[in-house]
């Protein structure tokens, strides 16, 4: 058992990411429930809810996609921020989702290839483990790309 922990110390990181990801989703769920409860109290009192609450309930949170920064052609920092935003804006498009799916699929295929055809003795099962994990990530990115293409913002 002692050797098990020394051999698999690196599993702390993915397990920690999964735990923190689940915690983040739980907090997002609680936040949306609190917003719905607040909207319910406004409707029970017969008052109009503020437009910020309606926008937050419709998915227009500030957490989604940040707006582009203000552009001032004479301000060096403003120009840099504007270029940086547009350089990375493709990540929030269907193109970015398909690119992620293709890259993770290629990496997963490479690990599957290394697991079956690698000549390093005893290295087939670590490659297979990483290939399984990358295949799951590829499947998630593929579903995200399909949804991003199908339910594109109009």
Phi, psi and omega in degrees: 000327180296318179291333179298315181290327177287333180279330187240037179296331184289345178291347177300322185291308179294324178295319177297320177296319178296319181294314180292327175295318177295321178296319178297318179294323178296317179294323177295321177297315180296322179297317179292324177294321178295321177294320178294321176297320177296318177296322179296320179292324176297316182289326178292329179275351179080018180260158174277131178287153179295151181295334178295323179292318178296317180296321179293324179287334179276000178097013180265041179295162174287347182281344187291267180240125182290145177290155179294146180290158179295140185254121175239114187295342182260355179260119185296318181292324179294318178296321180294317179295321179296315178295319181296319179298312183286338176287328182253006183289338180296341181296336184261017182246167175300329177301315179295322179293318178293323179296317177298319180295317181292318181294314180292327175295320178293320179293319178297318177297322177296320178289324175296319178298316180293328180291324184265332185242008179286143182262010179273119182293135178079005182256005183286322182287325174295322177296322180293320178297313179294324179295321178295314180297316180293328177293323177293319178295321177298317179297319179294318178293326178294317177296319177298318179294320178296316178293322180294327178282318184287313185255048181293145178296136181252000000 
